[in-house]
Every structure is written in structure tokens, then in C-alpha cells.
Amino acid sequence: MTGTLQVLIPNFNRQECLLTVLGKLRPQWHGQFEVVILDDQSRIDPETAIFSQISEARSWVQIIRHPVRVGLAANITFCFVHSTADWMWLLGNDDEVLPNAISTIEQTLTEHPEAAFVNFCSNLVARQVTSQATGLDELLRLVDSYPNLNFISTGLYKIARFRPYIATGFHSGYTFSPHLAMLFSLLRDHPDETAILSVGRICDHKPAADLRERWSHVDFAYGAAAMLEMQGLTFEQRRRLAELLVQSAKVHEFLTISLLDEARKESSGQPSRFILESISQRYFYFDRSLLRRLKTHLYPLLFLFPQLSWWLLRAVFKMLGKEDGLDKYAQAPRQGSWR
């Protein structure tokens, strides 16, 4: 492997999950990497548990605890501030670290020392071959899964390349994707820089057991739409990015039902309707199909009478034998404690 490696873990609560992640890394440590935990004022300071339960943790784990709570996106961006190695693996505190993760990273960096960024495979994408993208246009063309690209635990960063864009990360915190805002900005400004979409696998996504700890699809969609407003993107780059954001064919329906479930419990459906229309105007600006235009005008009408609309939807889903699907939409968290 060319250069040194640090594993940066933005942490907030989830102490047992964090201990599990460190337990998966411990057998892979032979002095070749360091773990830095950025703790965002967790209810319980993780230091005591880590140093008492993880073998030789003081030799390879460093804990930095923020003096005040900074939030998810800022904590991710602070990882780029505090990393002092050549390469940084940005790792979630509750994701499934694979037993050969470090050796896979070492092999990949040996094969691609020129890369500025590596996106590894995971259970979120079926990737068959490794590809190399030079510049932002080629990356947006080759990306096979936006969720996998955004999944922080699949990303490896050559820190020196990203340092000039840390301010961009903080500025883009609302998108919940500051790491991608920095990546896109780097490749926009330096079209000769390369990103690797690797077939190698180092980590898998594991949904939180507690619904309150899961990502809010509404919050993410509302924030991620701001990625389309990034400075310096061409019209075609914005169009392709919008296409990647709506890869799921049912994203419009999912957001509508989730927001309608919230609206029916309130005195007015107007706040939820505003959010839906705000997301739709950005996400589907480039989709000029008749069906999309019809949905964009029809779905907001459900919020005029949200309780009646919800009753009718439940009747339709029940008639189709898909009532469980409706409940799945409704149970998605509006705002999770992960923020």
C-alpha cells in the first residue's frame, strides 16, 4: 500500500454498535492503520468502554470528543479536518465491517495509487467490474448506484486532495452528503483527477433495528435536492445528478405517502404539501414526461383533505392486498435521532 491509512468514525451514541465495529477491526490491525473516533457529545462518553473492552485499543484508537454537539453532517466533515494520514476510510459506527476490509483497501491502493477517491462495492449495488472515472462528467456517467456512492462506509479519500474543499463540506451539510459535495467539487475543478468504482467490498449497510435511528427518507430527499444547486455544475451534470437521485422508481410515491401520514395527524396538510412540492420541483425538473407532470400536479391535491385521502389510500391498498406496504411507508421516521 502507498501511504498511511486512518479509519475515521463519526460517532453519536450507539455505543454497542461502535464496540462491534471496533471488534471487527481489531483482528485486522497489525500496526498498519489508526482509528480516530469523532464523538459528537454522545450521552455516554465511549472512552471507558473502548479502552476496557477492546484489546490494545490505546495503541491504535484515538478518541476526539467535540465540546458541543455539531450534528451528523458537520461531524462527517470534521473527519476530513482531523485526518492526518495519506488515506482516510470514512466508516459509519453501525455498519457491517467485512473481515478482509483492510487487506482489500491495501490491495486497491496498490493497484490505483493515482486515485483521489475509491468507492467500494456493498450490498447496495451489484457491481461486476472495477471502473475508473476521470473528472466529474465521467463519474456521473459511470455511477451505478447513488445510494452506494453516498453510503459513507464505502468511501476512501486521499486527504490532501480534499483539504481545499472542507469549507464546501460544511457549507453543504444540509444535503446530508458533505463528502459527496467535496468529491463533486474536486472533480469539477480538476477534471484530470480520478475516482475508482471498485468491485472490492469492505463494508455492508445494516439498517438500524430501532426505527428512530434510521434515516428519514423525507429529510434526506429534501436536503439532497440542494445538491442540484452546487456552484459550477453544467446543465447536463445537474440533469444526470437528478437522474441518480431518483433511481428508485417509487421515490415520488414513497415521499407522498410518508408526508400524507404526517399531514393527517395535523390540523393542516399545507406544511407537508409544501415540502413535497419543494422536493418535486427539484428532483423532477428534468423529467418532462406526461406521467411525471400528472403526478406532480395530482399528488399535492391529496393534502387538501389529508384524513380523507389517507382513508381512501388505505382502502385501495387493502383491496390490492398491499396494506402492509402502506404501513411500511407510514412507519418510516420523519426525523431520526441520528441527526
Contacts in CASP RR format, 6 or more apart in sequence:
PFRMAT RR
TARGET T0000
AUTHOR 0000-0000-0000
METHOD contacts of the structure
MODEL  1
MTGTLQVLIPNFNRQECLLTVLGKLRPQWHGQFEVVILDDQSRIDPETAI
FSQISEARSWVQIIRHPVRVGLAANITFCFVHSTADWMWLLGNDDEVLPN
AISTIEQTLTEHPEAAFVNFCSNLVARQVTSQATGLDELLRLVDSYPNLN
FISTGLYKIARFRPYIATGFHSGYTFSPHLAMLFSLLRDHPDETAILSVG
RICDHKPAADLRERWSHVDFAYGAAAMLEMQGLTFEQRRRLAELLVQSAK
VHEFLTISLLDEARKESSGQPSRFILESISQRYFYFDRSLLRRLKTHLYP
LLFLFPQLSWWLLRAVFKMLGKEDGLDKYAQAPRQGSWR
1 32 0 8 1.000
1 105 0 8 1.000
1 106 0 8 1.000
1 109 0 8 1.000
1 110 0 8 1.000
2 86 0 8 1.000
2 109 0 8 1.000
2 110 0 8 1.000
2 113 0 8 1.000
3 85 0 8 1.000
3 86 0 8 1.000
3 87 0 8 1.000
3 109 0 8 1.000
4 33 0 8 1.000
4 85 0 8 1.000
4 86 0 8 1.000
4 87 0 8 1.000
5 32 0 8 1.000
5 33 0 8 1.000
5 34 0 8 1.000
5 85 0 8 1.000
5 86 0 8 1.000
5 87 0 8 1.000
5 88 0 8 1.000
5 89 0 8 1.000
5 102 0 8 1.000
5 105 0 8 1.000
5 106 0 8 1.000
5 109 0 8 1.000
6 33 0 8 1.000
6 34 0 8 1.000
6 35 0 8 1.000
6 36 0 8 1.000
6 83 0 8 1.000
6 84 0 8 1.000
6 85 0 8 1.000
6 87 0 8 1.000
6 88 0 8 1.000
6 89 0 8 1.000
7 25 0 8 1.000
7 33 0 8 1.000
7 34 0 8 1.000
7 35 0 8 1.000
7 36 0 8 1.000
7 88 0 8 1.000
7 89 0 8 1.000
7 91 0 8 1.000
8 35 0 8 1.000
8 36 0 8 1.000
8 38 0 8 1.000
8 79 0 8 1.000
8 82 0 8 1.000
8 83 0 8 1.000
8 88 0 8 1.000
8 89 0 8 1.000
8 90 0 8 1.000
8 91 0 8 1.000
9 18 0 8 1.000
9 21 0 8 1.000
9 35 0 8 1.000
9 36 0 8 1.000
9 37 0 8 1.000
9 38 0 8 1.000
9 91 0 8 1.000
9 92 0 8 1.000
9 93 0 8 1.000
10 38 0 8 1.000
10 40 0 8 1.000
10 72 0 8 1.000
10 75 0 8 1.000
10 76 0 8 1.000
10 78 0 8 1.000
10 79 0 8 1.000
10 90 0 8 1.000
10 92 0 8 1.000
10 93 0 8 1.000
10 152 0 8 1.000
11 18 0 8 1.000
11 37 0 8 1.000
11 38 0 8 1.000
11 39 0 8 1.000
11 40 0 8 1.000
11 42 0 8 1.000
11 46 0 8 1.000
11 75 0 8 1.000
11 93 0 8 1.000
12 39 0 8 1.000
12 40 0 8 1.000
12 41 0 8 1.000
12 42 0 8 1.000
12 71 0 8 1.000
12 72 0 8 1.000
12 75 0 8 1.000
12 93 0 8 1.000
12 338 0 8 1.000
13 42 0 8 1.000
13 43 0 8 1.000
13 44 0 8 1.000
13 337 0 8 1.000
14 42 0 8 1.000
14 93 0 8 1.000
14 94 0 8 1.000
14 213 0 8 1.000
15 42 0 8 1.000
15 44 0 8 1.000
15 46 0 8 1.000
15 49 0 8 1.000
17 93 0 8 1.000
17 94 0 8 1.000
18 37 0 8 1.000
18 46 0 8 1.000
18 50 0 8 1.000
18 93 0 8 1.000
18 94 0 8 1.000
19 49 0 8 1.000
19 50 0 8 1.000
19 53 0 8 1.000
19 54 0 8 1.000
21 91 0 8 1.000
21 92 0 8 1.000
21 93 0 8 1.000
21 94 0 8 1.000
21 95 0 8 1.000
21 97 0 8 1.000
22 35 0 8 1.000
22 50 0 8 1.000
22 54 0 8 1.000
22 57 0 8 1.000
22 61 0 8 1.000
23 54 0 8 1.000
24 96 0 8 1.000
24 97 0 8 1.000
24 98 0 8 1.000
24 99 0 8 1.000
24 101 0 8 1.000
25 35 0 8 1.000
25 97 0 8 1.000
25 101 0 8 1.000
25 102 0 8 1.000
26 54 0 8 1.000
26 55 0 8 1.000
26 56 0 8 1.000
27 99 0 8 1.000
28 99 0 8 1.000
28 100 0 8 1.000
28 101 0 8 1.000
28 102 0 8 1.000
28 103 0 8 1.000
29 60 0 8 1.000
29 102 0 8 1.000
31 59 0 8 1.000
31 60 0 8 1.000
32 102 0 8 1.000
32 106 0 8 1.000
33 60 0 8 1.000
33 85 0 8 1.000
33 102 0 8 1.000
34 60 0 8 1.000
34 61 0 8 1.000
34 62 0 8 1.000
34 85 0 8 1.000
35 60 0 8 1.000
35 61 0 8 1.000
35 62 0 8 1.000
36 61 0 8 1.000
36 62 0 8 1.000
36 63 0 8 1.000
36 64 0 8 1.000
36 79 0 8 1.000
36 82 0 8 1.000
36 83 0 8 1.000
37 46 0 8 1.000
37 50 0 8 1.000
37 61 0 8 1.000
37 62 0 8 1.000
37 63 0 8 1.000
37 64 0 8 1.000
38 64 0 8 1.000
38 66 0 8 1.000
38 75 0 8 1.000
38 78 0 8 1.000
38 79 0 8 1.000
38 82 0 8 1.000
39 45 0 8 1.000
39 46 0 8 1.000
39 63 0 8 1.000
39 64 0 8 1.000
39 65 0 8 1.000
39 66 0 8 1.000
40 66 0 8 1.000
40 69 0 8 1.000
40 70 0 8 1.000
40 71 0 8 1.000
40 72 0 8 1.000
40 75 0 8 1.000
41 65 0 8 1.000
41 66 0 8 1.000
41 67 0 8 1.000
41 68 0 8 1.000
41 69 0 8 1.000
45 65 0 8 1.000
46 63 0 8 1.000
47 63 0 8 1.000
47 65 0 8 1.000
50 57 0 8 1.000
50 61 0 8 1.000
50 63 0 8 1.000
51 57 0 8 1.000
51 58 0 8 1.000
51 61 0 8 1.000
54 61 0 8 1.000
64 82 0 8 1.000
66 75 0 8 1.000
66 78 0 8 1.000
70 78 0 8 1.000
71 339 0 8 1.000
72 176 0 8 1.000
72 338 0 8 1.000
72 339 0 8 1.000
73 169 0 8 1.000
73 172 0 8 1.000
73 173 0 8 1.000
73 174 0 8 1.000
73 175 0 8 1.000
73 176 0 8 1.000
73 178 0 8 1.000
74 170 0 8 1.000
74 173 0 8 1.000
74 178 0 8 1.000
76 90 0 8 1.000
76 152 0 8 1.000
76 178 0 8 1.000
76 179 0 8 1.000
77 166 0 8 1.000
77 169 0 8 1.000
77 170 0 8 1.000
77 173 0 8 1.000
77 178 0 8 1.000
77 179 0 8 1.000
79 88 0 8 1.000
79 90 0 8 1.000
80 88 0 8 1.000
80 157 0 8 1.000
80 159 0 8 1.000
80 162 0 8 1.000
80 163 0 8 1.000
80 166 0 8 1.000
80 169 0 8 1.000
80 179 0 8 1.000
80 182 0 8 1.000
81 166 0 8 1.000
83 157 0 8 1.000
83 159 0 8 1.000
84 159 0 8 1.000
85 159 0 8 1.000
86 158 0 8 1.000
86 159 0 8 1.000
86 160 0 8 1.000
87 105 0 8 1.000
87 109 0 8 1.000
87 156 0 8 1.000
87 157 0 8 1.000
87 158 0 8 1.000
87 159 0 8 1.000
88 156 0 8 1.000
88 157 0 8 1.000
88 159 0 8 1.000
89 105 0 8 1.000
89 155 0 8 1.000
89 156 0 8 1.000
89 202 0 8 1.000
90 152 0 8 1.000
90 153 0 8 1.000
90 155 0 8 1.000
90 156 0 8 1.000
90 157 0 8 1.000
90 179 0 8 1.000
91 97 0 8 1.000
91 152 0 8 1.000
91 153 0 8 1.000
91 203 0 8 1.000
92 152 0 8 1.000
92 153 0 8 1.000
94 206 0 8 1.000
94 208 0 8 1.000
94 213 0 8 1.000
95 153 0 8 1.000
95 203 0 8 1.000
95 204 0 8 1.000
95 205 0 8 1.000
95 206 0 8 1.000
96 203 0 8 1.000
96 204 0 8 1.000
96 205 0 8 1.000
96 206 0 8 1.000
97 153 0 8 1.000
97 202 0 8 1.000
97 203 0 8 1.000
98 104 0 8 1.000
98 201 0 8 1.000
98 202 0 8 1.000
98 203 0 8 1.000
98 204 0 8 1.000
100 202 0 8 1.000
101 202 0 8 1.000
101 203 0 8 1.000
104 120 0 8 1.000
104 200 0 8 1.000
104 201 0 8 1.000
104 202 0 8 1.000
105 156 0 8 1.000
105 202 0 8 1.000
108 118 0 8 1.000
108 120 0 8 1.000
108 156 0 8 1.000
108 196 0 8 1.000
108 198 0 8 1.000
108 200 0 8 1.000
109 115 0 8 1.000
109 118 0 8 1.000
109 156 0 8 1.000
112 118 0 8 1.000
112 132 0 8 1.000
112 194 0 8 1.000
112 196 0 8 1.000
114 194 0 8 1.000
115 132 0 8 1.000
115 158 0 8 1.000
115 194 0 8 1.000
115 195 0 8 1.000
115 196 0 8 1.000
116 157 0 8 1.000
116 158 0 8 1.000
116 161 0 8 1.000
116 162 0 8 1.000
116 186 0 8 1.000
116 187 0 8 1.000
116 193 0 8 1.000
116 194 0 8 1.000
116 195 0 8 1.000
117 155 0 8 1.000
117 156 0 8 1.000
117 157 0 8 1.000
117 158 0 8 1.000
117 161 0 8 1.000
117 183 0 8 1.000
117 186 0 8 1.000
117 194 0 8 1.000
117 195 0 8 1.000
117 196 0 8 1.000
118 155 0 8 1.000
118 156 0 8 1.000
118 195 0 8 1.000
118 196 0 8 1.000
118 198 0 8 1.000
119 148 0 8 1.000
119 149 0 8 1.000
119 154 0 8 1.000
119 155 0 8 1.000
119 156 0 8 1.000
119 195 0 8 1.000
119 196 0 8 1.000
119 197 0 8 1.000
119 198 0 8 1.000
120 154 0 8 1.000
120 155 0 8 1.000
120 156 0 8 1.000
120 198 0 8 1.000
120 200 0 8 1.000
120 201 0 8 1.000
120 202 0 8 1.000
120 203 0 8 1.000
121 127 0 8 1.000
121 148 0 8 1.000
121 154 0 8 1.000
121 198 0 8 1.000
121 199 0 8 1.000
121 200 0 8 1.000
121 201 0 8 1.000
122 148 0 8 1.000
122 151 0 8 1.000
122 153 0 8 1.000
122 154 0 8 1.000
122 201 0 8 1.000
122 203 0 8 1.000
122 204 0 8 1.000
122 205 0 8 1.000
123 204 0 8 1.000
123 205 0 8 1.000
124 145 0 8 1.000
124 147 0 8 1.000
124 148 0 8 1.000
124 151 0 8 1.000
124 154 0 8 1.000
124 205 0 8 1.000
125 144 0 8 1.000
125 145 0 8 1.000
125 147 0 8 1.000
125 148 0 8 1.000
127 144 0 8 1.000
127 145 0 8 1.000
127 148 0 8 1.000
127 197 0 8 1.000
127 198 0 8 1.000
127 199 0 8 1.000
128 199 0 8 1.000
129 199 0 8 1.000
130 196 0 8 1.000
130 197 0 8 1.000
130 198 0 8 1.000
130 199 0 8 1.000
130 200 0 8 1.000
131 142 0 8 1.000
131 196 0 8 1.000
131 197 0 8 1.000
132 194 0 8 1.000
132 195 0 8 1.000
132 196 0 8 1.000
132 197 0 8 1.000
133 139 0 8 1.000
133 141 0 8 1.000
133 142 0 8 1.000
133 187 0 8 1.000
133 194 0 8 1.000
133 195 0 8 1.000
133 196 0 8 1.000
133 197 0 8 1.000
134 191 0 8 1.000
134 192 0 8 1.000
134 193 0 8 1.000
134 194 0 8 1.000
135 187 0 8 1.000
135 188 0 8 1.000
135 190 0 8 1.000
135 191 0 8 1.000
135 192 0 8 1.000
135 193 0 8 1.000
135 194 0 8 1.000
135 195 0 8 1.000
136 184 0 8 1.000
136 187 0 8 1.000
136 188 0 8 1.000
136 191 0 8 1.000
136 237 0 8 1.000
137 191 0 8 1.000
137 236 0 8 1.000
137 237 0 8 1.000
139 187 0 8 1.000
139 195 0 8 1.000
140 237 0 8 1.000
140 240 0 8 1.000
140 241 0 8 1.000
140 244 0 8 1.000
141 240 0 8 1.000
142 197 0 8 1.000
143 149 0 8 1.000
143 197 0 8 1.000
143 244 0 8 1.000
144 197 0 8 1.000
145 247 0 8 1.000
146 244 0 8 1.000
146 245 0 8 1.000
146 247 0 8 1.000
147 247 0 8 1.000
148 154 0 8 1.000
149 180 0 8 1.000
149 244 0 8 1.000
150 177 0 8 1.000
150 180 0 8 1.000
151 205 0 8 1.000
152 179 0 8 1.000
153 202 0 8 1.000
153 203 0 8 1.000
153 205 0 8 1.000
154 202 0 8 1.000
154 203 0 8 1.000
155 179 0 8 1.000
157 179 0 8 1.000
161 186 0 8 1.000
161 190 0 8 1.000
161 193 0 8 1.000
162 182 0 8 1.000
162 183 0 8 1.000
162 186 0 8 1.000
164 186 0 8 1.000
165 181 0 8 1.000
165 182 0 8 1.000
165 185 0 8 1.000
165 186 0 8 1.000
166 182 0 8 1.000
168 178 0 8 1.000
168 181 0 8 1.000
168 182 0 8 1.000
168 185 0 8 1.000
169 178 0 8 1.000
169 179 0 8 1.000
169 181 0 8 1.000
169 182 0 8 1.000
170 178 0 8 1.000
171 181 0 8 1.000
172 178 0 8 1.000
172 181 0 8 1.000
172 182 0 8 1.000
172 226 0 8 1.000
172 227 0 8 1.000
172 230 0 8 1.000
173 181 0 8 1.000
174 223 0 8 1.000
174 226 0 8 1.000
175 181 0 8 1.000
175 223 0 8 1.000
175 224 0 8 1.000
175 226 0 8 1.000
175 227 0 8 1.000
176 219 0 8 1.000
176 220 0 8 1.000
176 223 0 8 1.000
176 224 0 8 1.000
177 224 0 8 1.000
177 227 0 8 1.000
180 227 0 8 1.000
181 227 0 8 1.000
181 230 0 8 1.000
183 195 0 8 1.000
184 227 0 8 1.000
184 230 0 8 1.000
184 233 0 8 1.000
184 241 0 8 1.000
185 230 0 8 1.000
186 193 0 8 1.000
187 193 0 8 1.000
187 195 0 8 1.000
188 232 0 8 1.000
188 233 0 8 1.000
188 237 0 8 1.000
207 214 0 8 1.000
208 214 0 8 1.000
208 338 0 8 1.000
211 331 0 8 1.000
211 332 0 8 1.000
211 333 0 8 1.000
212 333 0 8 1.000
212 336 0 8 1.000
212 337 0 8 1.000
213 336 0 8 1.000
213 337 0 8 1.000
213 338 0 8 1.000
214 332 0 8 1.000
214 333 0 8 1.000
214 336 0 8 1.000
214 338 0 8 1.000
215 333 0 8 1.000
215 336 0 8 1.000
215 338 0 8 1.000
216 332 0 8 1.000
216 333 0 8 1.000
216 334 0 8 1.000
216 335 0 8 1.000
216 336 0 8 1.000
217 254 0 8 1.000
217 255 0 8 1.000
217 258 0 8 1.000
217 332 0 8 1.000
218 255 0 8 1.000
218 258 0 8 1.000
218 259 0 8 1.000
218 275 0 8 1.000
218 279 0 8 1.000
218 332 0 8 1.000
218 334 0 8 1.000
219 334 0 8 1.000
219 335 0 8 1.000
219 336 0 8 1.000
219 339 0 8 1.000
221 245 0 8 1.000
221 251 0 8 1.000
221 255 0 8 1.000
221 279 0 8 1.000
221 283 0 8 1.000
222 275 0 8 1.000
222 278 0 8 1.000
222 279 0 8 1.000
224 245 0 8 1.000
225 245 0 8 1.000
225 278 0 8 1.000
225 279 0 8 1.000
225 282 0 8 1.000
225 283 0 8 1.000
226 282 0 8 1.000
227 241 0 8 1.000
227 245 0 8 1.000
228 238 0 8 1.000
228 241 0 8 1.000
228 242 0 8 1.000
228 245 0 8 1.000
228 282 0 8 1.000
228 285 0 8 1.000
233 241 0 8 1.000
238 286 0 8 1.000
239 286 0 8 1.000
242 282 0 8 1.000
242 283 0 8 1.000
242 284 0 8 1.000
242 285 0 8 1.000
242 286 0 8 1.000
242 287 0 8 1.000
243 286 0 8 1.000
245 283 0 8 1.000
246 252 0 8 1.000
246 283 0 8 1.000
246 284 0 8 1.000
246 287 0 8 1.000
248 254 0 8 1.000
251 283 0 8 1.000
252 280 0 8 1.000
252 283 0 8 1.000
252 284 0 8 1.000
252 292 0 8 1.000
252 295 0 8 1.000
252 299 0 8 1.000
253 329 0 8 1.000
254 329 0 8 1.000
254 332 0 8 1.000
255 276 0 8 1.000
255 279 0 8 1.000
256 276 0 8 1.000
256 299 0 8 1.000
256 302 0 8 1.000
257 313 0 8 1.000
257 326 0 8 1.000
257 329 0 8 1.000
257 330 0 8 1.000
258 329 0 8 1.000
258 330 0 8 1.000
258 332 0 8 1.000
258 334 0 8 1.000
259 272 0 8 1.000
259 273 0 8 1.000
259 275 0 8 1.000
259 276 0 8 1.000
259 303 0 8 1.000
260 272 0 8 1.000
260 302 0 8 1.000
260 303 0 8 1.000
260 306 0 8 1.000
260 309 0 8 1.000
260 310 0 8 1.000
260 313 0 8 1.000
261 310 0 8 1.000
261 329 0 8 1.000
261 330 0 8 1.000
262 272 0 8 1.000
262 334 0 8 1.000
263 269 0 8 1.000
263 271 0 8 1.000
263 272 0 8 1.000
263 273 0 8 1.000
263 303 0 8 1.000
263 306 0 8 1.000
264 306 0 8 1.000
264 307 0 8 1.000
264 309 0 8 1.000
264 310 0 8 1.000
266 272 0 8 1.000
266 306 0 8 1.000
269 303 0 8 1.000
269 304 0 8 1.000
269 306 0 8 1.000
270 303 0 8 1.000
272 303 0 8 1.000
272 306 0 8 1.000
273 300 0 8 1.000
273 303 0 8 1.000
276 299 0 8 1.000
276 300 0 8 1.000
276 303 0 8 1.000
277 300 0 8 1.000
280 296 0 8 1.000
280 299 0 8 1.000
284 292 0 8 1.000
284 296 0 8 1.000
302 309 0 8 1.000
302 313 0 8 1.000
303 309 0 8 1.000
313 326 0 8 1.000
314 323 0 8 1.000
314 326 0 8 1.000
317 323 0 8 1.000
317 325 0 8 1.000
317 326 0 8 1.000
END
